[in-house]
Amino acid sequence: MALKGKRVAKVEINAIGDVFHELWRNDPHQIPNISPTTIQNCQTHHGEVGTVGSILAWNYFHDGKDRVSKTLIHDINEEDKLITFHVTEGDVLELYKDFVIHLHVDTKGTHHIVTWTVEYEKLNPDVPDPDTLMEFYTNITKDIEAHHTK
């Protein structure tokens, strides 16, 4: 069984792709207000929000438990509306040696596509693939869409 893997989740949203990207890039602290059942808190731990090298501290609810995570903003590509987060601390690293999240928003056409891609390395073969986390990201996406299309 392979220890390294990749999961992809695509979510079609109404034409708010630019807003979605800007929220994650420049104002992630608002996400707990938009999706309070999944994200309880987001704080800047280091650096300046929206810049490569900054670290965000997250409190979230996943698989029936309160969880924590710190993510380093590894890359921001404005032209492609792509942000890469690298998990540096937290509960996810109890199962995975490495965990990288790519958040891409395709804004072509009338319906926009949010693509969450997770690249990971399990600590051992018994660790499950992060399918429930992919559902978690999908749910956050739907909450943000609902909030902005009221």
N, CA, C and O of each residue as an XYZ file, in Angstrom:
600
protein
N       0.845     -1.181      0.000
C       0.000      0.000      0.000
C       0.890      1.245      0.000
O       1.837      1.345      0.781
N       0.580      2.171     -0.868
C       1.375      3.395     -0.999
C       1.145      4.330      0.185
O       0.022      4.493      0.662
N       2.216      4.926      0.638
C       2.103      5.883      1.731
C       1.834      7.292      1.220
O       1.232      8.103      1.924
N       2.276      7.588     -0.002
C       2.034      8.910     -0.582
C       0.772      8.856     -1.426
O       0.485      7.854     -2.081
N       0.029      9.949     -1.398
C      -1.193      9.965     -2.172
C      -1.629     11.374     -2.515
O      -1.017     12.366     -2.119
N      -2.719     11.416     -3.273
C      -3.272     12.684     -3.726
C      -4.783     12.519     -3.827
O      -5.270     11.514     -4.345
N      -5.505     13.485     -3.342
C      -6.963     13.498     -3.446
C      -7.386     14.828     -4.049
O      -6.776     15.865     -3.789
N      -8.448     14.782     -4.864
C      -8.959     15.990     -5.513
C     -10.470     16.047     -5.317
O     -11.172     15.051     -5.491
N     -10.958     17.231     -4.953
C     -12.396     17.476     -4.857
C     -12.703     18.740     -5.638
O     -12.081     19.780     -5.421
N     -13.672     18.647     -6.555
C     -14.084     19.803     -7.353
C     -15.510     20.161     -6.976
O     -16.384     19.301     -6.873
N     -15.720     21.463     -6.770
C     -17.044     21.947     -6.401
C     -17.401     23.100     -7.335
O     -16.681     24.095     -7.425
N     -18.528     22.945     -8.027
C     -18.997     24.029     -8.889
C     -19.760     25.030     -8.027
O     -20.632     24.653     -7.243
N     -19.420     26.313     -8.181
C     -20.104     27.373     -7.439
C     -20.628     28.407     -8.425
O     -20.153     28.507     -9.556
N     -21.611     29.172     -7.976
C     -22.082     30.286     -8.804
C     -20.952     31.293     -8.950
O     -19.944     31.196     -8.250
N     -21.101     32.226     -9.821
C     -20.020     33.134    -10.230
C     -19.524     34.027     -9.099
O     -19.697     35.245     -9.143
N     -18.906     33.420     -8.082
C     -18.278     34.178     -6.998
C     -16.823     33.761     -6.824
O     -16.250     33.936     -5.748
N     -16.225     33.213     -7.870
C     -14.871     32.689     -7.775
C     -13.849     33.695     -7.312
O     -12.971     33.373     -6.511
N     -13.955     34.923     -7.815
C     -13.006     35.961     -7.392
C     -13.160     36.261     -5.906
O     -12.173     36.421     -5.188
N     -14.412     36.334     -5.453
C     -14.689     36.597     -4.035
C     -14.149     35.454     -3.182
O     -13.552     35.682     -2.130
N     -14.361     34.233     -3.640
C     -13.891     33.047     -2.927
C     -12.371     33.081     -2.772
O     -11.846     32.872     -1.678
N     -11.676     33.345     -3.869
C     -10.212     33.409     -3.832
C      -9.733     34.521     -2.894
O      -8.824     34.310     -2.092
N     -10.341     35.689     -2.997
C      -9.933     36.827     -2.154
C     -10.159     36.537     -0.674
O      -9.357     36.935      0.171
N     -11.249     35.844     -0.364
C     -11.526     35.488      1.023
C     -10.400     34.628      1.589
O      -9.885     34.918      2.670
N     -10.015     33.584      0.878
C      -8.956     32.694      1.358
C      -7.590     33.372      1.365
O      -6.755     33.087      2.224
N      -7.366     34.262      0.416
C      -6.060     34.913      0.335
C      -5.921     36.036      1.350
O      -4.940     36.085      2.093
N      -6.900     36.941      1.387
C      -6.737     38.177      2.164
C      -7.566     38.272      3.432
O      -7.295     39.129      4.273
N      -8.568     37.415      3.596
C      -9.444     37.568      4.749
C      -9.912     36.228      5.318
O     -11.106     36.061      5.569
N      -9.009     35.273      5.528
C      -9.438     33.971      6.036
C     -10.043     34.047      7.436
O     -10.727     33.121      7.871
N      -9.790     35.153      8.141
C     -10.336     35.321      9.491
C     -11.862     35.415      9.477
O     -12.503     35.245     10.514
N     -12.447     35.684      8.302
C     -13.904     35.753      8.177
C     -14.549     34.369      7.987
O     -15.761     34.231      8.152
N     -13.776     33.376      7.652
C     -14.335     32.051      7.375
C     -15.068     31.467      8.587
O     -16.101     30.826      8.393
N     -14.592     31.651      9.831
C     -15.375     31.146     10.965
C     -16.772     31.777     11.060
O     -17.699     31.125     11.540
N     -16.938     33.006     10.623
C     -18.255     33.639     10.628
C     -19.157     33.050      9.554
O     -20.378     33.030      9.705
N     -18.554     32.572      8.470
C     -19.302     32.051      7.324
C     -19.605     30.563      7.482
O     -20.665     30.097      7.064
N     -18.695     29.832      8.071
C     -18.839     28.380      8.227
C     -18.557     27.973      9.683
O     -17.620     27.220      9.947
N     -19.372     28.474     10.626
C     -19.068     28.270     12.048
C     -19.173     26.836     12.531
O     -18.603     26.504     13.571
N     -19.877     25.975     11.816
C     -19.959     24.582     12.259
C     -18.704     23.789     11.903
O     -18.483     22.700     12.432
N     -17.885     24.336     11.006
C     -16.650     23.637     10.626
C     -15.401     24.359     11.113
O     -14.466     23.718     11.593
N     -15.372     25.668     10.996
C     -14.207     26.458     11.407
C     -14.602     27.360     12.570
O     -15.492     28.199     12.432
N     -13.949     27.191     13.705
C     -14.267     28.017     14.863
C     -13.398     29.274     14.940
O     -13.845     30.310     15.431
N     -12.166     29.182     14.458
C     -11.256     30.314     14.622
C     -10.131     30.236     13.599
O      -9.687     29.156     13.209
N      -9.686     31.417     13.177
C      -8.504     31.540     12.328
C      -7.752     32.782     12.776
O      -8.312     33.878     12.801
N      -6.506     32.614     13.124
C      -5.675     33.738     13.553
C      -4.346     33.705     12.808
O      -3.837     32.645     12.443
N      -3.811     34.881     12.598
C      -2.476     34.964     12.020
C      -1.480     34.653     13.126
O      -1.428     35.351     14.140
N      -0.698     33.617     12.931
C       0.297     33.211     13.916
C       1.645     33.890     13.647
O       2.401     34.197     14.569
N       1.925     34.115     12.356
C       3.203     34.707     11.972
C       3.033     35.393     10.619
O       2.336     34.884      9.742
N       3.667     36.543     10.457
C       3.659     37.220      9.171
C       2.404     38.045      8.942
O       1.661     38.366      9.870
N       2.196     38.376      7.681
C       1.068     39.212      7.281
C       0.115     38.400      6.412
O       0.537     37.706      5.487
N      -1.163     38.497      6.721
C      -2.180     37.750      5.969
C      -2.045     38.044      4.482
O      -1.790     39.178      4.076
N      -2.220     37.004      3.681
C      -2.195     37.169      2.236
C      -0.811     37.204      1.635
O      -0.653     37.557      0.466
N       0.205     36.841      2.421
C       1.569     36.841      1.889
C       2.199     35.455      2.069
O       1.929     34.744      3.036
N       3.030     35.110      1.121
C       3.777     33.859      1.201
C       4.670     33.912      2.445
O       5.329     34.918      2.707
N       4.678     32.832      3.191
C       5.491     32.747      4.402
C       4.702     32.994      5.671
O       5.186     32.705      6.765
N       3.489     33.527      5.543
C       2.684     33.737      6.744
C       2.119     32.400      7.212
O       1.944     31.464      6.431
N       1.837     32.342      8.520
C       1.310     31.121      9.120
C      -0.032     31.442      9.774
O      -0.155     32.394     10.545
N      -1.032     30.624      9.448
C      -2.365     30.767     10.024
C      -2.610     29.637     11.014
O      -2.279     28.483     10.745
N      -3.196     29.977     12.166
C      -3.578     28.984     13.169
C      -5.092     28.797     13.087
O      -5.846     29.769     13.133
N      -5.530     27.552     12.966
C      -6.939     27.218     12.770
C      -7.447     26.361     13.916
O      -6.740     25.479     14.404
N      -8.682     26.623     14.344
C      -9.442     25.731     15.213
C     -10.645     25.297     14.391
O     -11.367     26.134     13.849
N     -10.861     23.991     14.297
C     -11.936     23.490     13.455
C     -12.542     22.228     14.053
O     -11.988     21.637     14.980
N     -13.683     21.825     13.511
C     -14.395     20.645     13.967
C     -14.432     19.637     12.820
O     -14.984     19.912     11.755
N     -13.838     18.469     13.051
C     -13.752     17.449     11.995
C     -13.862     16.060     12.614
O     -13.243     15.782     13.641
N     -14.638     15.203     11.996
C     -14.834     13.832     12.467
C     -15.287     13.774     13.930
O     -14.870     12.903     14.694
N     -16.150     14.724     14.296
C     -16.723     14.723     15.643
C     -15.817     15.249     16.740
O     -16.127     15.097     17.921
N     -14.695     15.870     16.368
C     -13.748     16.355     17.377
C     -13.273     17.765     17.056
O     -13.191     18.160     15.893
N     -12.961     18.515     18.110
C     -12.301     19.797     17.936
C     -10.851     19.532     17.564
O     -10.192     18.686     18.167
N     -10.362     20.253     16.577
C      -9.007     20.037     16.062
C      -8.284     21.371     15.933
O      -8.906     22.433     15.967
N      -6.971     21.304     15.785
C      -6.143     22.486     15.552
C      -5.171     22.212     14.417
O      -4.831     21.067     14.117
N      -4.737     23.296     13.800
C      -3.780     23.176     12.711
C      -3.078     24.508     12.513
O      -3.655     25.567     12.761
N      -1.853     24.452     12.072
C      -1.142     25.637     11.603
C      -0.753     25.377     10.159
O      -0.211     24.325      9.821
N      -1.045     26.368      9.306
C      -0.728     26.218      7.892
C       0.159     27.375      7.442
O      -0.107     28.541      7.732
N       1.193     27.025      6.742
C       2.098     27.984      6.120
C       1.571     28.269      4.715
O       1.301     27.344      3.950
N       1.426     29.549      4.378
C       1.081     29.884      2.994
C       2.366     29.734      2.197
O       3.271     30.566      2.271
N       2.422     28.655      1.435
C       3.630     28.288      0.705
C       3.741     29.014     -0.633
O       4.838     29.356     -1.076
N       2.578     29.249     -1.280
C       2.595     29.890     -2.591
C       1.248     30.550     -2.856
O       0.202     30.062     -2.429
N       1.300     31.669     -3.570
C       0.099     32.356     -4.042
C       0.332     32.701     -5.501
O       1.307     33.367     -5.849
N      -0.581     32.236     -6.355
C      -0.510     32.562     -7.768
C      -1.787     33.313     -8.114
O      -2.841     32.707     -8.305
N      -1.685     34.636     -8.192
C      -2.854     35.479     -8.438
C      -3.463     35.229     -9.814
O      -4.684     35.192     -9.960
N      -2.624     35.061    -10.803
C      -3.121     34.878    -12.170
C      -4.001     33.628    -12.280
O      -5.051     33.657    -12.920
N      -3.566     32.539    -11.653
C      -4.315     31.285    -11.707
C      -5.278     31.111    -10.536
O      -6.004     30.119    -10.470
N      -5.285     32.071     -9.612
C      -6.125     31.998     -8.407
C      -5.862     30.684     -7.661
O      -6.770     29.892     -7.408
N      -4.604     30.491     -7.327
C      -4.155     29.275     -6.654
C      -3.399     29.653     -5.385
O      -2.509     30.503     -5.406
N      -3.766     29.012     -4.287
C      -3.064     29.200     -3.012
C      -2.643     27.820     -2.529
O      -3.430     26.874     -2.568
N      -1.407     27.707     -2.075
C      -0.909     26.450     -1.538
C      -0.603     26.632     -0.062
O       0.161     27.513      0.331
N      -1.224     25.766      0.754
C      -1.012     25.749      2.200
C      -0.253     24.476      2.562
O      -0.540     23.402      2.034
N       0.704     24.604      3.454
C       1.445     23.445      3.940
C       1.176     23.340      5.439
O       1.463     24.275      6.187
N       0.633     22.219      5.879
C       0.353     22.027      7.300
C       1.683     21.821      8.017
O       2.447     20.915      7.685
N       1.950     22.681      9.013
C       3.213     22.609      9.744
C       3.054     22.059     11.156
O       4.013     21.559     11.743
N       1.827     22.153     11.707
C       1.550     21.642     13.050
C       0.080     21.260     13.125
O      -0.745     21.722     12.337
N      -0.224     20.406     14.095
C      -1.622     20.125     14.369
C      -2.007     18.669     14.276
O      -1.178     17.788     14.053
N      -3.309     18.446     14.457
C      -3.863     17.095     14.528
C      -3.647     16.276     13.263
O      -3.451     15.064     13.342
N      -3.678     16.912     12.107
C      -3.486     16.188     10.842
C      -2.138     15.467     10.834
O      -2.009     14.384     10.262
N      -1.152     16.065     11.464
C       0.189     15.477     11.447
C       0.332     14.298     12.417
O       1.401     13.696     12.514
N      -0.747     13.974     13.133
C      -0.737     12.741     13.923
C      -0.899     11.518     13.023
O      -0.563     10.397     13.405
N      -1.430     11.762     11.799
C      -1.652     10.673     10.846
C      -0.774     10.766      9.606
O      -0.460      9.759      8.973
N      -0.384     11.997      9.271
C       0.330     12.229      8.020
C       1.671     12.900      8.289
O       1.767     13.851      9.065
N       2.686     12.389      7.637
C       4.025     12.961      7.749
C       4.083     14.308      7.037
O       4.761     15.232      7.487
N       3.360     14.407      5.913
C       3.338     15.632      5.118
C       1.921     15.828      4.604
O       1.250     14.869      4.221
N       1.466     17.095      4.599
C       0.102     17.394      4.166
C       0.092     18.774      3.524
O       0.320     19.782      4.192
N      -0.172     18.809      2.226
C      -0.173     20.055      1.458
C      -1.535     20.213      0.798
O      -2.064     19.270      0.210
N      -2.098     21.418      0.901
C      -3.423     21.711      0.354
C      -3.278     22.769     -0.729
O      -2.740     23.850     -0.488
N      -3.763     22.448     -1.925
C      -3.788     23.410     -3.028
C      -5.245     23.814     -3.229
O      -6.118     22.962     -3.400
N      -5.496     25.107     -3.208
C      -6.843     25.635     -3.416
C      -6.843     26.465     -4.687
O      -6.234     27.534     -4.743
N      -7.536     25.965     -5.715
C      -7.557     26.621     -7.027
C      -8.992     27.005     -7.369
O      -9.923     26.228     -7.160
N      -9.155     28.222     -7.902
C     -10.474     28.678     -8.341
C     -10.399     29.003     -9.825
O      -9.637     29.872    -10.249
N     -11.202     28.290    -10.604
C     -11.296     28.539    -12.042
C     -12.500     29.440    -12.257
O     -13.634     29.049    -11.979
N     -12.253     30.656    -12.756
C     -13.316     31.656    -12.900
C     -13.760     31.855    -14.338
O     -14.354     32.881    -14.669
N     -13.480     30.894    -15.185
C     -13.937     31.003    -16.577
C     -15.390     30.539    -16.666
O     -15.774     29.551    -16.040
N     -16.188     31.256    -17.446
C     -17.582     30.872    -17.627
C     -18.492     31.426    -16.546
O     -18.062     32.206    -15.696
N     -19.757     31.015    -16.586
C     -20.733     31.528    -15.622
C     -20.723     30.756    -14.314
O     -21.110     31.295    -13.277
N     -20.289     29.511    -14.348
C     -20.123     28.728    -13.131
C     -18.628     28.545    -12.899
O     -17.876     28.193    -13.808
N     -18.228     28.786    -11.687
C     -16.816     28.683    -11.349
C     -16.570     27.362    -10.629
O     -17.467     26.806     -9.994
N     -15.340     26.872    -10.741
C     -14.970     25.588    -10.139
C     -13.905     25.832     -9.068
O     -12.864     26.435     -9.327
N     -14.194     25.349     -7.868
C     -13.224     25.356     -6.779
C     -12.645     23.951     -6.715
O     -13.381     22.973     -6.585
N     -11.335     23.856     -6.805
C     -10.667     22.557     -6.752
C      -9.744     22.516     -5.540
O      -8.824     23.322     -5.403
N     -10.014     21.571     -4.684
C      -9.153     21.291     -3.531
C      -8.310     20.068     -3.890
O      -8.852     19.002     -4.183
N      -6.996     20.219     -3.867
C      -6.096     19.092     -4.106
C      -5.221     18.927     -2.875
O      -4.563     19.868     -2.432
N      -5.224     17.732     -2.337
C      -4.416     17.433     -1.151
C      -3.362     16.409     -1.539
O      -3.672     15.357     -2.100
N      -2.123     16.731     -1.235
C      -1.011     15.791     -1.402
C      -0.541     15.429     -0.004
O      -0.336     16.306      0.835
N      -0.371     14.147      0.243
C      -0.076     13.710      1.604
C       0.847     12.505      1.609
O       0.999     11.790      0.618
N       1.455     12.314      2.773
C       2.234     11.099      3.019
C       1.818     10.564      4.378
O       1.956     11.244      5.395
N       1.310      9.347      4.385
C       0.850      8.710      5.610
C       2.042      8.327      6.493
O       3.139      8.064      6.000
N       1.803      8.303      7.800
C       2.844      7.850      8.717
C       3.034      6.334      8.647
O       4.128      5.827      8.894
N       1.952      5.610      8.306
C       2.052      4.162      8.152
C       0.913      3.682      7.255
O      -0.028      4.435      7.006
N       0.980      2.451      6.770
C      -0.030      1.949      5.821
C      -1.449      1.839      6.394
O      -2.412      1.764      5.631
N      -1.590      1.828      7.714
C      -2.906      1.696      8.334
C      -3.684      3.011      8.394
O      -4.874      3.013      8.707
N      -3.025      4.114      8.097
C      -3.678      5.425      8.128
C      -4.627      5.532      6.931
O      -4.248      5.206      5.806
N      -5.864      5.991      7.174
C      -6.799      6.121      6.049
C      -6.438      7.291      5.142
O      -5.761      8.234      5.553
N      -6.902      7.206      3.910
C      -6.772      8.349      3.014
C      -7.640      9.482      3.571
O      -8.609      9.208      4.279
N      -7.322     10.729      3.276
C      -8.036     11.863      3.885
C      -9.378     12.193      3.218
O      -9.668     13.356      2.939
N     -10.188     11.166      2.966
C     -11.470     11.380      2.298
C     -12.424     12.243      3.119
O     -13.147     13.062      2.552
N     -12.439     12.078      4.438
C     -13.338     12.904      5.248
C     -12.885     14.360      5.260
O     -13.706     15.265      5.405
N     -11.597     14.587      5.111
C     -11.120     15.974      4.998
C     -11.540     16.586      3.667
O     -11.813     17.784      3.598
N     -11.594     15.793      2.629
C     -12.059     16.306      1.337
C     -13.532     16.709      1.443
O     -13.938     17.724      0.879
N     -14.324     15.927      2.155
C     -15.725     16.296      2.414
C     -15.800     17.580      3.228
O     -16.655     18.432      2.983
N     -14.909     17.712      4.187
C     -14.817     18.901      5.026
C     -14.577     20.143      4.158
O     -15.260     21.154      4.324
N     -13.614     20.073      3.240
C     -13.320     21.210      2.355
C     -14.499     21.509      1.432
O     -14.794     22.671      1.149
N     -15.166     20.466      0.968
C     -16.347     20.652      0.122
C     -17.451     21.377      0.897
O     -18.099     22.276      0.362
N     -17.662     20.988      2.144
C     -18.684     21.631      2.964
C     -18.376     23.106      3.219
O     -19.278     23.944      3.186
N     -17.122     23.421      3.469
C     -16.740     24.827      3.659
C     -17.020     25.614      2.380
O     -17.522     26.736      2.431
N     -16.695     25.024      1.245
C     -16.930     25.687     -0.043
C     -18.410     25.999     -0.220
O     -18.773     27.099     -0.636
N     -19.258     25.033      0.095
C     -20.703     25.232     -0.037
C     -21.216     26.291      0.931
O     -22.102     27.070      0.582
N     -20.667     26.327      2.147
C     -21.052     27.362      3.115
C     -20.687     28.751      2.610
O     -21.472     29.691      2.732
N     -19.492     28.875      2.042
C     -19.055     30.182      1.523
C     -19.931     30.594      0.346
O     -20.318     31.757      0.234
N     -20.241     29.647     -0.526
C     -21.107     29.979     -1.659
C     -22.485     30.443     -1.163
O     -23.009     31.450     -1.638
N     -23.061     29.714     -0.218
C     -24.379     30.076      0.312
C     -24.355     31.458      0.949
O     -25.289     32.243      0.784
N     -23.299     31.745      1.664
C     -23.158     33.055      2.319
C     -23.113     34.197      1.306
O     -23.718     35.248      1.522
N     -22.404     33.992      0.218
C     -22.218     35.064     -0.770
C     -23.304     35.139     -1.838
O     -23.333     36.082     -2.630
N     -24.190     34.156     -1.864
C     -25.260     34.206     -2.865
C     -26.627     34.399     -2.228
O     -27.650     34.139     -2.862
N     -26.652     34.853     -0.980
C     -27.930     35.121     -0.307
C     -28.673     36.226     -1.008
O     -29.770     36.595     -0.589
